[in-house]
Amino acid sequence: MISKTFNRYIWLLNLLLQEKLLTFDEISKRWKESNMGDNKPMPLRTFHQHRSGVEELFGVEIKCNTSKGYKYYIANPEVLRNDKTRKWLLNSFNLSNMITAGHNMKDRILFEDIPHGTEYLQTIIDAMQQSKELAIDYQPFYGHRASYTIQPYAMKTYHQRWYVLGYIKELDAIRNIALDRLLEMAITAQSFELPEKFNAEKYYENTVGIFVNDDLSPVKVKLKAYGYQIEYLRSLPLHKSQRETASKYGEFCVFEYKLCLTPELSSQILAMGENVEVLEPIELREEIKRRLEESILRYTK
């Protein structure tokens, strides 16, 4: 359970993110009306302490606009928009707060099942901070159990799974390891140096999912979306490179991307079913067509 102090920081941050501009009196009144203030106004000293706590925890500044009636506001909301770690942290805290406040709702708040593996998160983070190699026993879905030594470079979540990305000595290659396929893990005494030019965001820059093939170069991908899939892609882009290049209201929209042609990209397109058509490149269009035809054959035998 998150401490009461953290809950108060999050309450103040969410209030100002939602309301934009509030005087201290307005904040104090909201505090009194909420379950945070025990039906008492917020002391000014407490408010300033919470301002500092929000900045320390989330890197978000709460400033006062003296030209608009001494109203407080979030000075740098882009920090939460652009920093995925801070955004994830805030979402986690918000969720914990809701569950704590509504403990009698446990049968009405449903979560997706996440495979095991989260028990290794702290060990991996410790190894990354200490620049120490990890000794792991790994059981792939297909194949035999294997023992590896990995230099952990980064971590990533995708489709309800956690992955650790790093250089595996035995394979002499950078690979993703799914945490739910780990059998054992331990930090070794062997240190390593993170490659100077390594950047996790750039590593995954031109791919959908976690599969990266250094032999592939990104190409222009054009998808034509129909029906509800248009708004779905607008609200939840397939990839950060997504941009609209053509549309006809109520009929279709063309989305363009810069992507490597990986198996995960094809799977994501197929998951959209009849509401998406590949326009370019031709090799991707033909692959999707072939796989759809193979799928139909299964239903006609």
N, C-alpha and C positions, 0 to 999 in steps of 0.2 A: 504494500500500500504506500502511496506517495504521501510524504509528510504534509501537514496542514499548511506549512509555510509555502511549499511548492504549489499547492493548490491555489493559494492566494495570488501568487505570481501569475499563474496561468489565467485565473479569473480576470485580473487586471489587464493582461495582454489581450485576451479575447474581447473584453469589453471595448477597448480602444480600437482594435482591428475592425470591430463591427460598427461602432458609433462614429469613428473618425475624430470628432472634436467634442470634448466635454470639459466643463469647469470642474474644479476640485469639489465644489458643493454638489454638483450632479453626480460625480463619482462616489462621493460619500453617501449620497441618498441611495444610489443603486446598491452600494455595499450593505447598507442597513436593511434594504428590502430582500437581499439575497440570504442564502444560508451561511455566508461567510462571516457576517458581522454580528451574529447573535442579537439582531435587532438594535444594534448600536451604530452610530455614525463612525466613519473611519477617521482615526486621528491623523492629523497632518504629518506627524513624524512617521507613522506607519506607512503612509502613502509614499513618502520619499524613500523609505527603506525598500519598499516593494519596487519602486522605479529602478533603484540600483540593482536589485535582485534580478529583475527581468533583463536588464542590460548584460549582467554577468552571465546569466544562464543561456540567453538566446542571442546576445549581440544586438538587441533591439533597443533603440533610444526612445524614451518618452520625454518629449520637450513641451515647453509652454509657448503658445502663440499669444504674445501680449497685444497684438494689433486686433485680435478677434475676441476680446473679452477675457483674456487670460484662460484660454482653453488648452487642454493638454491633448497631444496627438502622437501617433507613431511616426517618428521622423524618417525612418529607413525601412519601410515594410518590404522592400525588395530583398532584404537579407533573408527573410523567411521564404520568399518566392524562389530565390536563386540557390539557397543552401539546402540541399536535399536532406542532409543530416539533421539540421535544426528543424526542418519541417517535419521530418519523421519523429523527432523527439517531442515536438509540440503535439502532434497527432496521438502519440502514445500516451502522453500525460492527459490529454483530453479524454481519451478512451478510458483510462484508469479512473479518472474523476467521475465519469458517468457511471461506471460499474460500481464504484464505491458508494455514490449517492443513491443509486437505484439497485441495491443488492438484491431486492426482491424481484428484479426483472431478469434474473439469470436465465429463465426459461423462455424469455421473449427477445433476448439479444443473441443472435446466432453468428458464429464465426466460421470461416473456412478452416478446414483441418490443415494443419501445417505438419509435414513429416518431422520426425525427430531430427536432432542435429543442433538445435539451439544451445544445448549444453556445452558445445565446443566454442561458442562465440567468444567468451572471455579469454580462453586460452589462446585463440588466434589473435585477438586484439593485443594481449600481453606480448606475444611473440613479435607482432608488427612493431609495437612500441620499443621493444628491446632489440629489434633486428636480430632475432634468433631463429634458427631453422626449426622446423617441426618434423618429427618422426610420426608417420601415419600408417595405419593399416586400412586398406580401402577395398571395398567389395563392389565392383561395377554391376550393373544390371545383367550384363552378358560378359562372362569371363570369370577368371579365377581371382581369389583374394590376392592382393599384392601389397608389398611394403614399399613406401616411398619416403624420400626426404624432400620436403618442399620449403622453399623460401617464400613466405607469404608476402605478396605485394599489395593485395587489395581484397575487398569483400564486396559481394553484390547479391541482391535479392532478385529473384525472377520466378514468376508463377509459383508462389508459395514455398520456394526453396531458397536456402542460403547457399552461396558458393564462395570458396576461397580461390583466388587467382594467384598463381605464383610459378616460380621456376622449379621444375622437378628434376633433380640431379640425374636420377636413373633414366629418364627419358630425354634428357638434354633439351628440354622444351618448356615453354610456358603453357600451362594448362589450367582449366577450371576443375575444381573438385567439389562435388555436391556433398554438403555436410551430412545429409541423411544417409549417405552411403559409407560413412566412416564407421570403423569398428573400434579403433583406438587412436589416441593422439597424445603426444607429449612434447614439451619444449625441450630442445637439446641445448648443449653448451656451445654449439658452433654458431658463430656470428656470420652475418652476411651483409652486403651493402646493396641497398636499393639502387638499381641503375639510375644514373643522374637524370636521364631524359625520360624516364618512365612517368606516364600520366594515365591514371586509370580511365578518366573520362575520354581521353583521346584513343586509348586502346580499344574501347567499345564504340567509338564515334560513328562508324559506318555499318553497324550491325544491329539486327533486331535480336534480342535475347542475349545469350552468353557464348554462342559459338563464334569464334574468330579464326579465320584462315588467312595467314599472312600472304598466301599466294593469290588471294583475290583482291581485285581493285574495285572501288565503288563505281556504280554505273547509275544512270538516270532510270528511275522506276516510275511509271505512270499508272495509277489505278483510277478506274471510273466507278464511282459509288452510286448506288441507287437507294431510294426509300429512306428508311430510318438510319441506314448505315452512314449516310452523309453527316447527320448531326452527331452520331456516335463518334465518328472520326474527328469531327471538329472539336468535340469536348474531350476526347481521349485519343490524341494523335498516335498513329502507329509508330512514329519515330520523330525525333526532334527536328529533322530536316524537312518535315512535311510543310507543303504550301499549296494553296489552291491556284490552279492555272486556268480553269474554265468551269462554267456552271450554267445550268438552265433551271430556274426556280421550279421546284416541284417535280423535277425529272431526274437530274443527275448532277454530279460534281466531279471534276477531275483533280486528283491529288498527285503531286509530284514529290519524289524523294531522291536522296543520294544514298544508295545502299549497296552493300555486297550481297550477291545472290547466294544466300545460305539456306540450308534445310529449314531452319526456324522461320525464315521469311516466308517460304512456301507454305509452311504449316499455318502460319497466321492468316495468310490470304485465303487458304482453303477453309479456315474456320469461319470466315465471313460468308461462305456459301454463295447463293445466287445474287447477293446484293453487291458484289464487287466483280469487276472485270479487269484483267491485266491488259493494258494497251501497249506498254513497252517495259523491257526489251522483248524482242520476239522470242528469245530462248526461254524466258520465264513464262511468257504466255503459253508457249507450246508445252512446257512442263506441267503447268497447272491444268491445261486441257487434257493431257495424257492421264494425269492422276484422277481427274474427274471421270474420265471414260472408264478407267480401271475400277473405280468405285461403283459406277453404274453396272458394270459387268457382274459384280458380286450379287446384285439384286435381280439379274436376269438369267442366272444359271439354273 
